[in-house]
Amino acid sequence: MITPKLFAPALKTLSAALFTALLVSAPAHAASNPVVLSFSTVGDSRQDPVNLDPSVKNASLVGQGYCQTPSGTGITPNPGLSGQDCKWLQNSKAWARILSAIQAQKTNLMFFNGDMIMGYGKAGVPVARTSNGVGEAAITSPTVTDVANSDLMQFYKQYGFWRGMIANLMETGTYVVPVPGNHEVQCKRCGKSAQAENETAWKDNMGDLIMDGNRLTKLGLTVTNFNPYNNPYYDPATLATTPAPYAVNPDGVTTDQSQLTYSFDIGTSHFAVINTDAVGKDGYAPSAWLENDFSAAKARGAAHFFAFGHKPAFFYNYLGSAPSSTSSLNDKDSAAAHVFWDIMVKYQATYFCGHEHIYSLQKINGFSQAGSAYQVLVGSGGSPFETSVATGNPKDRMYSWAKISILQDGKVYMNTYGFDDTMVDPVVRLDSSIRLP
C-alpha cells in the first residue's frame, strides 16, 4: 500500500551563483503563467539536551553548566552544546540557515510542522520532583528559583527564543503558520500524553499568529473562511466533555482546539492545520472535523488541499529504523490512520508533517478510497537527525525544507533543498519540480 519513493535523483552540489538563482526562481514556466502563491514548510528545530546528534557536539563544552530537561530532576549536565543552545534548546545554527534561505526565496507563508521547542514537561505550577521524575508535588510557596526552573517558565522561555528567531522572517514578508507538535503539547513524565496546561501555553505563545488579519493584509494575503476547531463536545464553563445535547464525540478530543486545529483559504487553495496529539487523543488526526472541513471547502470551490500536522500518517522506514506506537498515526492505530488517509486521497490533499527528524517523500495509496496522495515528511529543521548511520540514502542526514509554488494556471510544484551536518557545505537540491495535485 505504500509505494517506494518515486523520485530519488542523485544529489548535485550547486555553485553559489546557481543556488542563488534557485532560491528566487519558480518551477519552469512562461512569464504569462506566474506564481500566484508560494509557501515553505519544515518542522523540528528544537535541540535535545540528552540525545543530541554527535555532529553538533563540542567536546570542550561537555559538563559546562546544565541544560533544562523535562524529566528527572529537571536539569542535566551540558552534553556538549553551545551555551546558547543549552539554555534555549534550539539548534540555532541549522535553523538560522534554513530561515535565511526561506527568506531569500520570499515565500508568502512558512508552515512549521511542530516541535519548535523542547517542552515535553507540564506547563503548570512549580513542582518538586523525585530523582527519577515519576513523582511530583506542587510547591505551595515557590521561591524565585522554583519559578525560574519550572516547566511553565521553560516553555515560555523556549517559545520566546523561537519567536525571536522567526521575527525577521515575519517582518520581511513571510507569514509564519505554526503547527503544534508533541513536544509542545505532551508531557513526557506524564506518560507522553497531551496536557491542557501545555495547550494553554501554546495558545498564549502562538495564538496571535492564528490568524493575524492585519499583518496578513499588509503582506498582500487575503485569507478567508477561517475555521477554528471550536470543540462542541467541550464545555469551557465546567471543563467537561460531551455536554448536552451531544451524545457522541467522533474525534474523542476533550479540550477546545480552536488555535491548535484550524483551516483557512487563500484564493482556491485550502490549508488545514491539525493537532495530532490533542488532549484525550494522543496520536490521532481529527478525521471527523477534517472531513467536514474539506467537504465545505470543496463545496465553495477549493481546488488545492494542503494539510499540515506533526506526526506522519505513515512511518518512513529508513535502514535501521524501529518504529513504535508513537512514531506515526498508523503505528498508533492503523484503522484510524487509514480513515485519515482516505480523506487525503478523496480530496487529493498533500500532507506535510514532521516528528521523524528526516526528509522523505512518499506517494501512498488509499485504503477504501481509490487513488493516492503524497506524504511529505520534512522534520529536518535542526533537531537531532533520526539516524546516526548511513542508510544508503544521502538525503537522510540533511537539514532540509520544502518550497511549494502555485501557478496562475493552477499547477502546483514542490522543490526541496537541504544541507549536510557540516552546515558549511553548499545547499543542494533534493527533489525538483514535483507536481502536486
Secondary structure as the mmCIF struct_conf table of DSSP 4:
data_model
#
loop_
_struct_conf.conf_type_id
_struct_conf.id
_struct_conf.beg_label_comp_id
_struct_conf.beg_label_asym_id
_struct_conf.beg_label_seq_id
_struct_conf.end_label_comp_id
_struct_conf.end_label_asym_id
_struct_conf.end_label_seq_id
STRN STRN1 ILE A 2 ILE A 2
HELX_LH_PP_P HELX_LH_PP_P1 THR A 3 LYS A 5
BEND BEND1 LEU A 6 LEU A 6
HELX_LH_PP_P HELX_LH_PP_P2 PRO A 9 LEU A 11
STRN STRN2 LYS A 12 THR A 13
HELX_RH_AL_P HELX_RH_AL_P1 ALA A 16 VAL A 24
BEND BEND2 PRO A 27 ALA A 28
TURN_TY1_P TURN_TY1_P1 ALA A 31 SER A 32
BEND BEND3 ASN A 33 ASN A 33
STRN STRN3 VAL A 35 VAL A 42
STRN STRN4 ARG A 46 ARG A 46
BEND BEND4 PRO A 49 ASN A 51
HELX_RH_3T_P HELX_RH_3T_P1 PRO A 54 VAL A 56
HELX_RH_3T_P HELX_RH_3T_P2 ALA A 59 LEU A 61
TURN_TY1_P TURN_TY1_P2 VAL A 62 GLY A 63
BEND BEND5 GLN A 64 GLY A 65
STRN STRN5 TYR A 66 GLN A 68
BEND BEND6 PRO A 70 SER A 71
TURN_TY1_P TURN_TY1_P3 GLY A 72 THR A 73
BEND BEND7 GLY A 74 GLY A 74
STRN STRN6 ILE A 75 PRO A 77
BEND BEND8 GLY A 80 GLY A 80
HELX_RH_AL_P HELX_RH_AL_P2 GLY A 83 TRP A 88
STRN STRN7 GLN A 90 GLN A 90
HELX_RH_AL_P HELX_RH_AL_P3 SER A 92 GLN A 105
TURN_TY1_P TURN_TY1_P4 LYS A 106 LYS A 106
BEND BEND9 ASN A 108 ASN A 108
STRN STRN8 LEU A 109 PHE A 112
BEND BEND10 GLY A 114 GLY A 114
BEND BEND11 ILE A 117 ILE A 117
BEND BEND12 GLY A 121 GLY A 121
BEND BEND13 GLY A 124 VAL A 125
STRN STRN9 VAL A 127 ARG A 129
TURN_TY1_P TURN_TY1_P5 SER A 131 ASN A 132
BEND BEND14 GLY A 133 VAL A 134
STRN STRN10 GLU A 136 ALA A 138
BEND BEND15 THR A 140 SER A 141
HELX_RH_AL_P HELX_RH_AL_P4 VAL A 144 ALA A 148
TURN_TY1_P TURN_TY1_P6 ASN A 149 ASN A 149
BEND BEND16 SER A 150 SER A 150
HELX_RH_AL_P HELX_RH_AL_P5 ASP A 151 GLU A 171
TURN_TY1_P TURN_TY1_P7 THR A 172 GLY A 173
STRN STRN11 TYR A 175 PRO A 178
HELX_RH_AL_P HELX_RH_AL_P6 ASN A 182 VAL A 185
STRN STRN12 GLN A 186 CYS A 187
HELX_RH_3T_P HELX_RH_3T_P3 LYS A 188 CYS A 190
TURN_TY1_P TURN_TY1_P8 GLY A 191 GLY A 191
BEND BEND17 LYS A 192 LYS A 192
STRN STRN13 SER A 193 ALA A 194
HELX_RH_AL_P HELX_RH_AL_P7 ALA A 196 MET A 206
HELX_RH_3T_P HELX_RH_3T_P4 GLY A 207 LEU A 209
BEND BEND18 ILE A 210 ILE A 210
HELX_RH_AL_P HELX_RH_AL_P8 GLY A 213 LYS A 218
TURN_TY1_P TURN_TY1_P9 LEU A 219 GLY A 220
STRN STRN14 VAL A 223 TYR A 229
TURN_TY1_P TURN_TY1_P10 PRO A 232 TYR A 233
STRN STRN15 TYR A 234 ASP A 235
TURN_TY1_P TURN_TY1_P11 PRO A 236 LEU A 239
STRN STRN16 ALA A 240 THR A 241
BEND BEND19 THR A 242 THR A 242
TURN_TY1_P TURN_TY1_P12 ALA A 244 PRO A 245
TURN_TY1_P TURN_TY1_P13 PRO A 250 ASP A 251
BEND BEND20 THR A 255 THR A 255
STRN STRN17 GLN A 257 ILE A 266
TURN_TY1_P TURN_TY1_P14 GLY A 267 THR A 268
STRN STRN18 SER A 269 VAL A 273
BEND BEND21 THR A 276 THR A 276
STRN STRN19 ASP A 277 ALA A 278
TURN_TY1_P TURN_TY1_P15 VAL A 279 GLY A 280
STRN STRN20 LYS A 281 ASP A 282
TURN_TY1_P TURN_TY1_P16 GLY A 283 GLY A 283
HELX_RH_AL_P HELX_RH_AL_P9 SER A 287 ALA A 299
TURN_TY1_P TURN_TY1_P17 ARG A 300 GLY A 301
STRN STRN21 HIS A 304 PHE A 308
BEND BEND22 HIS A 310 LYS A 311
BEND BEND23 ALA A 313 PHE A 314
TURN_TY1_P TURN_TY1_P18 LEU A 319 GLY A 320
TURN_TY1_P TURN_TY1_P19 SER A 325 THR A 326
BEND BEND24 SER A 327 SER A 327
HELX_RH_AL_P HELX_RH_AL_P10 LEU A 329 LYS A 332
HELX_RH_AL_P HELX_RH_AL_P11 SER A 334 LYS A 346
TURN_TY1_P TURN_TY1_P20 TYR A 347 GLN A 348
STRN STRN22 ALA A 349 CYS A 353
BEND BEND25 HIS A 355 ILE A 358
STRN STRN23 TYR A 359 ASN A 365
BEND BEND26 PHE A 367 GLY A 371
STRN STRN24 SER A 372 VAL A 378
BEND BEND27 GLY A 381 SER A 383
HELX_LH_PP_P HELX_LH_PP_P3 PRO A 384 PHE A 385
BEND BEND28 GLU A 386 GLU A 386
BEND BEND29 SER A 388 VAL A 389
BEND BEND30 GLY A 392 GLY A 392
HELX_RH_3T_P HELX_RH_3T_P5 PRO A 394 ARG A 397
STRN STRN25 TYR A 399 LEU A 407
TURN_TY1_P TURN_TY1_P21 GLN A 408 ASP A 409
BEND BEND31 GLY A 410 GLY A 410
STRN STRN26 VAL A 412 PHE A 419
TURN_TY1_P TURN_TY1_P22 ASP A 421 THR A 422
BEND BEND32 MET A 423 MET A 423
BEND BEND33 ASP A 425 ASP A 425
HELX_LH_PP_P HELX_LH_PP_P4 PRO A 426 VAL A 427
STRN STRN27 VAL A 428 LEU A 436
#
